[in-house]
Amino acid sequence: TTDGQMVLMSVTKDEVMNPAFSRFHPRKNLLYTCTESVHENGEIVTWKVCPTTGRLHKVASADAGGTSTCYLTLDKQCQNMLVVNYWDATIGVFNVDGKQGHVDK
């Protein structure tokens, strides 16, 4: 909204385990979400966002390489994604597909 409030646009029917953090791609209509669990590796999920309805369509997912994935960010060129796995105390760097924008496994 114009006053900065968040508004729920839609709810996806795609299953996603405990989404912890999300980040938009600055040049593509994509949303990245990391999932968080101490029992299994997190995932990096790529969503396409419908600009008129806000509906999310799951494009791809990739293993985050560790548990309790809690943060992700893109480099300035949007060629790599930095992923933090809190429980394992690891940081991973993943390639971002230049055309589609999803994280390569």
Disulfide bonds with the S-S distance in Angstrom:
none
